[in-house]
Amino acid sequence: MGYVFLFLMGFGFAVMGGVTIIAYMNFLPAGLSWGEYFSFILSRIECYFLPIGIVMMSLVISRLPNKLK
């Protein structure tokens, strides 16, 4: 049960971070360059949820018990 909870928590983080990054892409038509966009999302904490979620999901998948594989 703990594996499922951690996987779903990682999935939620990844979705939240991905949606935030895509939402911030609306700044591009407003005149931001790609460099300014990347420096902006690197300064936002909520954008770090995407890599944190991906790492959590991959750790849970790699540590599954052998009987579930």
PECOR-V24679 format. One record per residue. RES is the residue in one letter. PSI is psi in whole degrees, -180 to 180 (999 if undefined). OMEGA is omega in whole degrees, -180 to 180 (none if undefined). D_CENTER is the distance of its C-alpha to the mean C-alpha in whole Angstrom. Layout:
BEGIN
{{RES,PSI,OMEGA,D_CENTER} {RES,PSI,OMEGA,D_CENTER}}
END
This chain:
BEGIN
{{M,-33,179,22} {G,-36,178,20} {Y,-41,-180,18} {V,-43,180,18} {F,-46,180,16} {L,-38,178,14} {F,-46,-180,13} {L,-34,176,12} {M,-42,176,11} {G,-40,178,8} {F,-42,178,8} {G,-42,177,8} {F,-44,-179,5} {A,-42,179,3} {V,-44,-179,6} {M,-44,179,6} {G,-41,179,4} {G,-42,178,5} {V,-38,179,9} {T,-43,179,9} {I,-42,178,9} {I,-38,179,11} {A,-37,179,13} {Y,-13,176,14} {M,-14,176,15} {N,-14,176,18} {F,-20,-178,19} {L,-46,177,20} {P,-17,-180,23} {A,-1,174,24} {G,0,177,25} {L,143,173,23} {S,171,180,22} {W,-37,178,20} {G,-43,178,20} {E,-36,178,20} {Y,-48,-178,17} {F,-37,177,15} {S,-31,177,17} {F,-48,-177,16} {I,-24,175,12} {L,-20,179,13} {S,-6,-178,15} {R,128,-178,13} {I,-40,-174,11} {E,-18,177,9} {C,-18,178,7} {Y,-8,178,6} {F,-29,179,4} {L,-56,179,1} {P,-32,178,4} {I,-44,179,6} {G,-41,179,5} {I,-41,178,6} {V,-42,179,9} {M,-46,-179,10} {M,-41,-179,10} {S,-35,176,12} {L,-41,180,14} {V,-42,-179,15} {I,-40,-179,16} {S,-21,-178,18} {R,14,177,20} {L,144,176,21} {P,151,-176,25} {N,-29,-178,27} {K,-17,178,29} {L,-15,-177,25} {K,999,none,25}}
END
